[in-house]
Amino acid sequence: MDGVLVDSEPAFFDAANDVLAQEGRSIEWERYQRLLGTSVQHTWRELIAMLHLRGELNDYLRRYDDVLLDCLRRPRPPLPGVIALLDELERRDTPVALATSSWRAWYDAVMESCGLGGRFRAVVTADVIERPKPAPDTYLRAAELLGVAPTHCLAVEDTPPGIASARAAGMYAVQSRASSTAFPPIEGADLVIDSLEYFPVAMLAS
């Protein structure tokens, strides 16, 4: 979702710094970038360790959730190629799931902000799986809900943990680099594209 469908990763970075600012602290983008695509619990455990914060994890999570929801509700358009690809997949009756490390409330906020709600047959958020990305659980659950074998699935990702998660699930992993937070080509990605405008739809017929 974040960084694949919409350029929402900066909202997570801004929200983290809003919470840190309450303690007179901040984190630079270069240090924060390695946390992209990980669970919120992992992100804040790392921030606490990196910045030697004295608060409790659950307190940071609560404050972060409040700030982040406001950030995510701000209108933002889908990234290039997203709507055209979803329209084509719907025309082909191709089952599509959304598998995200975000919580359900964050998913709802992003979908509201970009107008993509209702475009997916299944949605898997961090609330309903035991092990977050880079573990395969998120993608395995998505495949289960679609009724498709993981090895017959293609996953689109934008971060190293996401690519690792898809590959661990046995899926073909495509890295999309359309967001402002795009990584260089990620080791392990089966295919790298600049945006979903270049998604190889012809692959789906094979």
N, C-alpha and C positions, 0 to 999 in steps of 0.2 A: 504494500500500500504506500507507505511513506518513501518517497524517492523513486517509486515505479509508476504509480498512478498520478500522484500529485507531489509537488515540491514542498513537502511539509516538514522535512527534517530540520530546517532552520527554526521552526517553532519549538521543537524539543530543546534545541541548544539555547534559544532565548529564554525559555521557561526555566531551564536549569540555572542560568545566570541570574534570573529574577529571584529565585530562591536563595542562591548563594549570596546575592547582594544584601539580603536581610542580615547577613553576618559579616558584611564588609568584604566578601570574597568574590572571586570570579575564576573562570577557567577559559583559556585561550582555545580557539577553534582547533589548532594543530594538536592539542592534547585531547580534546573532546572527540575528535574524528574517529579515533579507534574504538569508541563506544557505540558508534552507529550500528544499528541492526541487532543490538543486544537487548535483553529484557530490562525493564525499568529497575528491577531489583539489582541486577548486575551493574547497571549504570551507576546507581547511587552507592552501592558498596565500593565501587572503584573510585567515585568522587570523594567519598569519605576517607578512603585510604590515601589517595593522591594529595588531597588538600588538608589532611589531618584534622578533619572536622570533629567536633565534640558531641554533636547531637545524635539522637537515635535514628536508626534507619526508617522506622515506621513514621516518625514525625516528618522526615524529609519527603517520604512518599506522599503523605497526606497533603503537605503544602504544595508539592510539585503538581499533584493531580489538579488542585484548585486553579493554579496558574496556567497550566498547560491547556485545560479545556477552553479557557478564554482565547488562548493563542490559536488553537486548532479551529475554532468556530469562525475565524476571519475568512471571508471568501477568497478562494484561490482556484484558478482553472486547472483542469486536468492537463497533464504533460502532453507534448506533441504525440499524436498517433493513438492516444488511448481510446478516445471515443470511436474512431474509425475501426480500430481493431476489435473492440467489444461488439460493435455492430456487425462486423464480418463473422465473428465467432458465433453470434446469435443466429445469423442467417444460415450458418452451417450446422446449427444445432449442436455445437461443440460445448460440452460441459465445462464450466469455468468456476473455480473457487478462489476466494481471497484468503491467504494465509499470512497473518501478520503477528509481529511481536508486540503490537499495541494492545492495550486493554479494550474491552468492548465499548466503553463510553467514549474512548478516543476514536475508535472506528466510527461510531455514530456521528461524532462531531466532524470528522473529516469528510464523511459521505455527505453530510448536510452542506458543508462548505463548498464542495465541488460538484454536487449534483449527480453522483454516481450510485446512489443508493438503489438497491433492487436489481443491480446488473449481474449479480452472482448467485449461482445455485446453492452455494454453501459458503459459509464464513467461519473461519477459525481464528480466534483471538487468544491472547496470552492467558486469559482467565480460565480457559477450559483445557489446557494441556499441562502436564506435569513438568516437562523439561523444555525450556525455550530454545530457540535457535542459539547455537549451531547444532543442537541435537535435532534429529529428524522428526520428532513428534508432531510438530505443527503441520508439516507436509504430509505425513502419514495419515493424520486425522482428516485432512482435506481430501485426500484420495479416497479414504473410506467413505466419507459423506457423499462423494460424487459417484461411488460405486465403480471406480476405475483402479486398476492395478497401478501402484506407484511407478513401475517401470514403463508404463504406457503414458506417463504424465510428463509435461514440460513445465518447468517453473521459471518465472521471470523474477530476477532479483537485482539488487544494486549494491549490496554490501558483502564483505567476506563471510560474516556469520550466516547470511542468507544463502549464499552459494554453497557453503559447507553443509548447511541443513538440507538443501535440495539434493545435493549429491549423496549425502548419507541416507536419504530416503530412496535412493535409486533412480532419481529423476534426471532428465536432461535439463541442464541448468544454463539459462541465458542471462547474461548481464546486460542491463540497460543503463546507459550513461547520460540520460537526458536531464537529470536534476542538477541543481547548483552545487550539490554536495557529492557529485560523481567521483568515484574512485578510478584510478588507472585500471586497465584490464586486470581482472582478478584471476590469480592462479586457481585452476580448478574449474573455471567456467568453460562450458562446452562451446559457447558462442558469445561474442561480444558485439553489441549493436549500439549505435549512438542514440537511438530513441526507438520507441515502438512504431514509428513510421516505417522503420526498416525491418519489422518483424517478418520472418520468412513464413508466411501463411501456407505456402505450398508444402512445407514440411508436414503439415497436419494431414495430408492425404496419404502419406506413406505409412 
